[in-house]
Amino acid sequence: MSQLVIRYLLLFLFAFILQMTLVNFIEILQWRPDLLLIVLVAFALRKGPDWGMTAGFLIGLLQDMVGTELIGLAALSKTVAGFLAGVLSGKFAERAQFLLTLLISGLAHDFIYFFIYTLGEHFSLQSLIIFYTIPNLMYTIIIGGLLYYFMEPLMAE
């Protein structure tokens, strides 16, 4: 295993611990940043869609096993996000690459997650996007931009 993969493995573990503990304290209304998605996008941008999809599935499955939501929901949404982030690698200007990729893959992730999570409830698609997907994604992008600024030099190959 390369040093980069080991560093990201440790970063995934650290983000997972923070996601399960600290993030609950910085929740605003029902919105909270997804630290695992932030690390997943950074990883998939470096390693490509296959690694991103695999990492997304594994970290999502771990999140499903610890959480109380639907089993497989986080695995599905993070698999799609990891794949998308890997596919989008190199498609944007280097300076904007991370944030634009986080926006697109995060939008797919949150839409899949919240759409399936709210099935059977009385929600319109418009409400789902306005009240869940967009605010949650914006919170993740703000935190992600700040974290990536500090994390990126540590993760250089």
C-alpha positions in Angstrom: 0.0 0.0 0.0 1.3 3.4 -0.9 2.0 6.1 1.7 -0.7 8.2 0.2 -3.4 5.5 0.7 -2.2 4.9 4.3 -2.4 8.7 5.0 -5.9 8.8 3.6 -6.9 5.7 5.5 -5.9 7.4 8.7 -7.7 10.6 7.6 -10.9 8.6 6.9 -10.6 7.1 10.4 -10.1 10.5 12.0 -13.0 12.0 9.9 -15.2 9.0 10.9 -14.6 9.6 14.6 -15.2 13.3 14.3 -18.4 12.7 12.2 -19.8 10.4 14.9 -18.9 12.7 17.8 -18.1 16.4 17.2 -20.4 17.1 14.2 -23.5 16.6 16.4 -22.3 19.7 18.3 -22.0 21.9 15.3 -25.3 20.9 13.7 -27.5 23.9 12.6 -31.2 23.0 12.6 -31.0 19.5 10.9 -27.9 20.3 8.8 -24.5 19.1 9.5 -21.3 18.9 7.4 -20.3 15.5 6.0 -16.6 15.2 6.9 -16.4 11.7 5.3 -17.7 13.1 2.0 -15.0 15.8 2.1 -12.2 13.3 2.6 -13.8 10.9 0.0 -13.8 13.7 -2.7 -10.2 14.6 -1.9 -9.2 10.9 -2.1 -11.2 10.2 -5.3 -9.7 13.3 -7.0 -6.2 11.8 -6.4 -6.9 8.1 -7.0 -9.7 8.0 -9.6 -13.2 6.6 -9.9 -12.4 3.0 -9.0 -10.6 3.9 -5.7 -13.2 6.5 -5.0 -16.1 4.2 -5.5 -14.5 1.5 -3.4 -13.6 3.9 -0.6 -17.1 5.4 -0.7 -18.8 2.0 -0.4 -16.6 0.9 2.5 -16.8 4.1 4.5 -20.5 4.3 3.8 -21.0 0.8 4.9 -19.1 1.5 8.1 -21.3 4.6 8.7 -24.4 2.4 8.1 -23.3 -0.2 10.6 -22.7 2.4 13.3 -25.8 4.5 12.5 -29.4 3.8 13.0 -30.7 4.7 9.6 -31.4 2.4 6.7 -28.6 -0.1 6.1 -26.9 0.5 2.8 -28.2 4.1 2.3 -24.9 5.8 3.2 -23.0 3.1 1.3 -25.0 3.7 -1.9 -24.8 7.5 -1.7 -21.1 7.6 -0.9 -20.3 5.0 -3.6 -22.0 7.3 -6.2 -20.2 10.4 -4.8 -16.8 8.7 -4.8 -17.3 7.5 -8.4 -18.4 10.9 -9.6 -15.5 12.7 -7.8 -13.1 10.3 -9.5 -14.6 10.8 -12.9 -14.5 14.6 -12.5 -10.8 14.5 -11.6 -9.0 16.9 -14.0 -12.1 18.3 -15.5 -11.9 21.7 -13.9 -9.3 24.3 -13.3 -6.9 23.2 -10.6 -7.7 26.0 -8.3 -11.5 25.3 -8.3 -11.2 21.5 -8.8 -11.9 20.4 -5.2 -14.9 22.8 -4.5 -16.6 22.2 -7.8 -16.2 18.4 -7.5 -17.4 18.5 -3.9 -20.5 20.5 -5.1 -21.4 18.1 -7.9 -20.7 14.8 -6.1 -22.1 16.2 -2.9 -25.3 17.2 -4.7 -25.7 13.7 -6.0 -24.8 12.2 -2.6 -27.3 14.4 -0.6 -30.1 14.0 -3.2 -29.8 10.2 -3.2 -29.5 10.1 0.6 -32.4 12.4 1.4 -34.6 11.2 -1.4 -34.4 7.6 -0.1 -34.5 8.6 3.5 -37.7 10.6 3.1 -39.5 8.0 0.9 -43.0 7.4 2.3 -43.2 10.8 3.9 -45.1 13.8 2.6 -42.3 15.7 0.9 -42.3 17.4 -2.4 -39.1 17.2 -4.5 -38.8 20.9 -4.3 -39.0 20.8 -0.5 -36.4 18.0 -0.4 -34.0 20.1 -2.4 -34.6 23.4 -0.7 -34.8 22.3 2.9 -32.4 19.4 3.0 -30.1 19.0 0.0 -28.9 22.6 -0.6 -28.4 23.7 3.0 -26.7 20.5 4.0 -24.4 20.7 0.9 -23.6 24.4 1.5 -22.5 23.6 5.0 -20.4 20.7 3.8 -18.8 22.9 1.1 -17.9 25.7 3.5 -16.3 23.3 6.0 -14.8 21.3 3.2 -13.1 24.4 1.7 -11.6 25.3 5.0 -10.4 21.8 5.7 -9.0 21.2 2.2 -7.0 24.4 2.5 -5.2 22.9 5.5 -5.3 19.3 4.6 -4.1 19.5 1.0 -0.4 20.2 1.8 -0.4 17.2 4.2 -1.7 14.9 1.5 0.6 15.8 -1.3 2.4 12.8 -2.8 
